[in-house]
Structures are given as C-alpha cells and as structure tokens.
Amino acid sequence: MPNKTKPGLGTLRRRSISLLTALAFLVLAVTGVLAFIQPFSIGIIGLHALMGFVFIALVGLHVINNSRPLTSYLRSKSLWATLAITSSLTLLFWWQPAPVKTVLGWSGNLGPAMERFEMRDDEMVFDYAPSPDYKMRLTVKTGPAHATGPPPHVAIWLENQGGYHIKTLLPPTAAPELPYWSFKHAGWEKAKREAAELGEVDAISSPTPNGSFDPADYILPGDPKDSTPYQLLLEINQPGDKQPSLVFSVEIDNSLPRTFQLLELRGYPRREDRDGKEAWALYYVDESFSTALELIDSALLTIERAK
C-alpha cells in the first residue's frame, strides 16, 4: 500500500490561508454586486468594507507564504503589461468619461451620494446631489435655543408652484411633531395610492411642469429656459419647548440660476379643517413665540450647476 504522509503544519497553514482568501474574495464580490444594483444599505457597505480589510490581511499572509513564486513574477515581462492595464483602468474609472458615467448611472446605490445630513452644535448641513451637474447644499446656522439633547425635529422637502409636495429630501425623525410636512406628505401619498388604484401612472405627472409631481421636471429640466420655479421648505421644532414648529422656504428658478439664496420664515402651521377634511395653513409668527425663533440663526441654500 502507498505510504500516505500527513501534511505538515506549513502546508496546512498555506491551505487555510488560501481558502480564507478565496472565501473573503467571494464575500467581497457578492457584496460589491449587491452594493451596485441595490439602494444604499449600511449593512452591505459595512460588510464589504470590513471584509476588505480582512482580505488585505489575508493577501499579505498569502504573499509571505508564496514569496518565491511571486518574486519570479516580478522578473517576468508580463509585469509591465499588467501594470499598464491596471493603471489605465484606474485612470479611466477615476476620470469617468461619458461611457463610464452611463454604466455608473445603472446603479441603484445612489443614497449616500445623493443625500447626506449632518447635525452639529453650531450648524446643520444637508447635501443633495441628484446629478454631478446639480449639487445642492443647505447650511443652517443654529441659534442660542438650539439643543442637541434631544435634537430638533427637522424635515426638508420640495413643492411645486401649486403648493403640492413633490419630493421629501429629509424626512423627520418624528412626523407628528412636524404637522405641516406630515400633512403635505400625506397628500402626496394619497395621490400615489389613488393613481395606483386607477392604474393611471400619468395621473401623478401631467405634461405641464407646473402640474407635475415628478421632481426631475423641476430639478433637472431638459432645457433650463423651459423650467418652472419650485420651492424648498424646511420645518423645524425643538421637542419640549411647547411652541409650534416653524416653516422656512426659498424659491428656486433654474431659468434664473442663483448660487446663493437665504431661506425666509414663512410662519407656523395651524390646523383649519375645511369641509370636514384635515387642512393646515401657515400663519404669521406672533408675540407668543420666544425660543422657537432662536432655533435658527440663518439658513443658506447653495446650488452648484454645471456651466
């Protein structure tokens, strides 16, 4: 019978590292594809990033275990060809010409690149970039009444000239504390449900931009000269101050582009049911308001458009 010898510790170590490297690469490949085709998920991105560090460590061990054959590769003529191909692809993907941007546009993972909100002690910053050619930033400088524990409830959304909600950019953490956004958003959800029940998708997007509920008709019009102005609104309320929320707004007109615009105080929401249906309207701020007026010092909207 043939004499079968057990593999030594060195062989077992190399096999284990090779298998772990292959499995780690499999996880990276699967999570990379999922991250591309699906909407942003912190779970998938976190798994992909952390497994990447594990993969780097395993590759380092793999190089140590196979230093002799890998050293011979460095002396081969293929080295320069592989370096040229890798460098070319790196520059191509970094530069992102039109064909590459088209491929990236197929991705469903636009969340973190499109919308980002950060709250600090002295300011709140919201970034919205639906396109590389259109980048919006709302910088809210906080006032003396601003507190981070608990933090204020904030909602940011867009409305067309008819006052209809067309897109929520930043949903609030507690909708009942922001009744004006909640009312506007509920109307939009109702319109979508009714359109779905009727089977009429076009019911929520009319041919005229002024009546459209599609945010792309306003934010990224095909021709800026034919664009229709729209509103960006911000509603904010500090929990526990026993005062209503306040609503700020600014009009955006792509046909008359402005880089910097200040939001103005529109008022506070008050319920006034009409014909038995819930309705909310904005009223002028009166002398009963105190700390609510000190939540925000200023709110600046910056829009960078491609020339």
Secondary structure, DSSP 4 states (H G I P E B T S, - for coil): ---PPPPPHHHHHHHHHHHHHHHHHHHHHHHHHHHHHS---HHHHHHHHHHHHHHHHHHHHHHHHTHHHHHHHHTSTHHHHHHHHHHHHHHHHHH--HHHHHHHHT-S--HHHHEEEEE-SSEEEEEEEEETTEEEEEEEEE-TT--SSSPPEEEEEEE-TTS-EEEEEE--S-GGG-HHHHHHHHHHHHHHHHHHHHT-GGGGS-SSGGG---THHHHS-SSGGG---EEEEEEEE-TTS-S--EEEEEEE-TTS--SEEE-EEEEEEEE--BTTB--EEEE---TT-SGGGGSEEEEEEEEEE--
